[in-house]
């Protein structure tokens, strides 16, 4: 009597666990020459605590400090001499407000282009240890936008956007708002591409980093299409972040993972859920982190744990103790 061959059942090996990723979040440091050495010490402290990556959300000079090459080059050296990889996105003090007399009356676009030359010369992070990154300048239509960046690491996608805090550098002068409109389109396409990449790779979360506060609490959900008459009809400035918030809401609502927005703030550290859908309900998979006023004495730690429900855990840390 023939016996059927015994077939052993093969149990597939479990997928390797993704190691937690530890990221240091900072903004508005160093401001003024006196803070350069303290910021360098802060980077050394982060390295000693096994941090994997530093994300700088912009603000490398004081609001009344010169935008000249000497200052920018000095701050570039501070970031590039950090012992860890550093992703940096520009803030308004770094370029958008450089036309002010106190900052040297520079042309803002010229200063932005100079930042691009100094801080983003190659497709890699700053710092003594570097990681390869993807820049928007890889796209033919957006060759100049080297500051818009993304990095896939630890099953999360980190995305940097040039979204400055002076109402997104929207100008109220007459005529075409060229810089704003061109960068708005670049940001729109970069954000859409980021979520497409996140979906393709099945990442657990997306971390968006910008300097400016998008002003989630200004009633933007009820506004129609922006127009040149906004300032007259509503007696207020045109919302320079309106299109960004609408796109962010749509993309987050379709994304299966968690979304974290990190930006600088004018006050204390906070974590909240300010994004609402078209029906006014809280978008539960979106979280916002507002970084504290820049100081080398504090920094924010982001722990990314893709195997957990929340994915992101954030806490405020003390920097080096004063001597």
C-alpha positions in Angstrom: 0.0 0.0 0.0 1.4 3.3 -1.1 1.9 5.9 1.6 1.5 9.6 0.9 4.7 11.5 1.3 4.8 13.6 4.4 5.1 17.3 3.7 6.5 19.4 6.5 4.9 22.7 7.0 7.3 25.6 6.6 6.7 28.5 8.9 7.8 31.8 7.4 10.4 33.6 9.4 9.0 36.7 11.0 10.1 40.0 9.5 13.1 41.5 11.3 12.1 44.0 13.9 12.8 47.7 13.1 15.1 49.2 15.6 13.8 52.4 17.3 15.1 55.6 15.9 16.2 58.4 18.2 16.0 61.9 16.7 17.0 65.2 18.3 14.7 68.1 17.3 16.0 71.7 17.6 15.3 75.1 16.2 16.6 78.7 16.6 20.1 77.8 17.7 22.7 79.1 17.5 21.5 82.7 17.7 24.4 85.2 18.1 28.1 84.2 18.3 28.0 83.5 22.0 25.7 80.5 21.4 27.9 78.8 18.9 30.2 77.1 21.4 27.1 76.1 23.5 25.5 74.6 20.5 28.6 72.6 19.7 28.6 71.2 23.2 24.9 70.4 22.9 25.7 68.3 19.8 28.3 66.4 21.7 25.8 65.7 24.5 23.3 64.3 21.9 26.0 62.0 20.5 26.8 60.7 24.0 23.2 59.8 24.5 23.1 57.6 21.4 21.0 59.9 19.2 20.9 58.8 15.6 20.1 62.0 13.8 19.6 65.8 14.5 16.8 67.7 12.7 17.1 71.4 12.8 13.9 73.2 12.0 15.5 76.5 11.1 16.6 79.7 12.7 20.5 79.8 12.7 20.8 83.5 13.5 19.1 86.2 15.7 16.3 88.3 14.3 18.4 91.4 14.4 21.7 89.7 13.4 23.3 90.3 10.0 22.4 88.0 7.1 26.0 88.5 5.7 28.2 85.7 4.5 30.4 85.8 7.6 27.5 84.9 9.9 26.1 82.3 7.6 29.4 80.6 7.1 30.1 80.6 10.9 26.7 78.9 11.5 27.3 76.4 8.7 30.6 75.4 10.4 28.8 74.7 13.7 26.3 72.4 12.0 28.8 70.7 9.8 31.1 70.0 12.7 28.4 68.2 14.7 29.4 64.6 15.4 25.9 63.4 14.2 24.1 63.7 10.8 22.1 67.0 10.7 19.1 67.8 8.5 18.5 71.5 8.4 15.6 73.5 6.9 15.7 77.3 6.6 13.7 79.7 8.8 12.6 83.2 8.1 15.5 84.8 10.1 17.9 82.9 7.8 16.6 84.5 4.5 13.0 85.8 4.3 13.5 88.7 6.6 17.0 89.7 5.5 15.7 92.7 3.6 15.2 94.6 6.9 17.7 97.3 7.6 18.8 95.8 10.9 19.7 92.6 9.0 21.7 94.3 6.3 19.0 95.1 3.7 19.8 92.0 1.6 17.6 90.7 -1.2 15.7 87.7 0.3 15.9 85.5 -2.7 19.7 86.2 -3.1 20.2 85.2 0.5 18.1 82.0 0.1 20.3 81.1 -2.9 23.4 81.7 -0.8 22.0 79.4 1.9 21.5 76.7 -0.7 25.2 77.0 -1.8 26.5 76.9 1.8 24.3 74.4 3.5 23.1 72.1 0.7 26.0 71.6 -1.7 25.6 67.8 -1.9 22.9 65.2 -1.5 23.8 64.4 2.1 23.2 65.6 5.6 25.4 68.1 7.3 27.6 66.8 10.2 30.8 64.8 10.5 28.8 61.7 10.0 26.6 62.0 6.9 23.6 60.2 5.5 22.4 60.3 1.9 19.3 62.3 1.3 16.9 63.0 -1.6 16.6 66.7 -2.6 13.8 68.3 -4.7 16.6 69.7 -6.9 16.8 66.2 -8.5 13.6 67.2 -10.4 14.2 69.3 -13.5 11.4 71.7 -12.7 12.7 72.5 -9.2 16.5 72.6 -9.7 16.9 75.5 -7.2 14.9 73.9 -4.3 17.8 72.1 -2.6 16.5 72.8 0.9 13.4 70.6 0.4 14.7 67.2 1.5 13.6 63.7 2.5 15.2 60.8 4.2 13.9 57.3 4.6 15.2 55.8 7.8 13.9 53.4 10.5 10.6 52.7 8.6 9.7 56.4 8.7 10.0 59.2 6.2 11.5 62.5 7.3 10.6 65.4 5.1 11.9 69.0 5.2 10.0 71.9 3.7 11.0 75.6 3.3 7.9 77.1 5.0 9.2 80.2 6.8 7.4 81.8 9.8 6.6 85.3 8.3 3.3 84.1 6.9 5.2 81.9 4.5 6.9 85.0 3.0 3.7 86.2 1.4 4.2 89.7 0.3 1.4 92.3 0.3 3.0 94.6 -2.4 1.3 94.8 -5.7 2.1 92.6 -8.7 2.9 88.9 -8.9 4.0 87.3 -5.6 6.7 85.4 -7.5 8.8 83.9 -4.8 5.9 82.8 -2.7 3.9 81.4 -5.7 6.9 79.4 -7.1 7.9 78.0 -3.7 4.2 77.2 -2.9 4.1 75.0 -6.1 7.4 73.4 -5.3 6.2 72.6 -1.7 2.9 71.3 -3.0 4.6 68.8 -5.4 7.2 67.8 -2.8 4.6 67.1 -0.1 2.5 65.0 -2.6 5.6 63.1 -3.7 6.6 62.4 0.0 3.2 60.8 0.8 3.4 58.8 -2.4 6.8 57.5 -1.5 5.6 56.8 2.1 2.7 54.7 0.7 4.9 52.8 -1.7 7.3 51.8 1.1 4.6 51.1 3.6 6.2 53.2 6.2 4.7 53.6 9.7 5.0 57.3 9.8 5.9 60.6 8.1 7.7 63.4 10.0 7.3 66.8 8.4 9.7 69.6 9.5 9.4 73.3 8.8 10.2 76.5 10.7 6.9 78.3 10.4 3.8 77.8 12.5 1.0 77.2 9.9 -1.6 78.8 12.2 -4.1 76.0 12.5 -6.4 78.1 14.8 -7.1 81.0 12.5 -10.4 79.6 11.0 -8.8 78.5 7.8 -11.3 75.6 7.4 -14.1 78.0 6.6 -12.3 80.1 4.1 -12.8 79.8 0.3 -10.2 80.1 -2.4 -7.7 82.9 -1.5 -7.8 86.1 -3.5 -6.2 89.5 -3.7 -9.2 91.0 -1.9 -8.8 88.9 1.3 -7.1 91.7 3.2 -10.0 94.1 2.4 -12.9 91.8 2.9 -11.7 90.0 6.0 -9.6 92.9 7.3 -6.7 90.6 7.8 -3.7 89.3 6.0 -4.0 86.6 3.4 -3.2 83.2 5.0 0.1 82.2 3.4 -0.3 78.7 4.8 -3.8 78.0 3.5 -2.9 75.7 0.6 -0.4 73.8 2.7 -3.0 73.1 5.4 -5.6 71.9 2.9 -3.2 69.6 1.2 -1.8 68.3 4.5 -5.4 67.5 5.6 -6.2 65.7 2.4 -2.9 63.7 2.3 -3.0 62.8 6.0 -6.6 61.6 5.8 -5.7 59.1 3.0 -2.5 57.9 4.8 -2.7 54.7 6.9 0.2 55.6 9.2 0.9 58.4 11.6 1.9 62.0 10.6 4.0 64.3 12.8 4.5 68.0 12.0 7.5 69.7 13.8 7.9 73.4 13.7 9.5 76.2 15.8 7.4 78.3 18.2 7.4 81.6 20.0 6.7 80.1 23.4 7.0 76.8 25.3 7.2 73.2 24.1 3.8 71.6 23.3 2.3 68.6 21.6 -1.3 68.7 20.3 -3.7 67.6 17.5 -4.8 70.8 15.8 -5.8 69.4 12.4 -9.5 68.9 11.6 -11.2 67.3 8.6 -13.9 69.0 6.5 -16.5 68.0 9.0 -14.6 69.6 11.9 -13.5 66.3 13.5 -10.0 65.9 14.8 -7.7 64.1 12.3 -6.5 61.4 14.8 -3.4 60.2 12.9 -1.9 63.7 12.9 0.2 65.2 15.7 1.9 68.6 15.9 5.1 69.3 18.0 5.9 72.9 18.7 9.6 73.3 19.7 10.5 75.6 22.6 12.2 79.0 22.2 15.6 78.2 20.9 18.2 77.6 23.6 21.2 75.3 23.8 20.0 74.4 27.3 17.1 72.4 26.0 16.3 70.0 23.1 13.4 67.8 22.1 13.8 64.0 21.7 11.7 62.1 19.2 11.6 58.3 19.7 10.3 56.5 16.6 9.1 53.0 17.4 7.3 51.7 14.3 6.1 48.5 16.0 3.9 50.5 18.5 0.5 52.0 18.0 1.6 55.6 18.5 4.9 55.3 16.5 6.1 58.6 17.8 7.0 59.5 21.4 8.2 63.0 22.2 9.8 64.5 25.3 11.8 67.6 26.3 15.4 67.0 27.4 17.9 69.2 29.3 21.0 70.2 27.5 24.5 70.4 29.0 24.7 71.7 32.5 26.1 75.2 32.9 29.7 75.3 34.2 
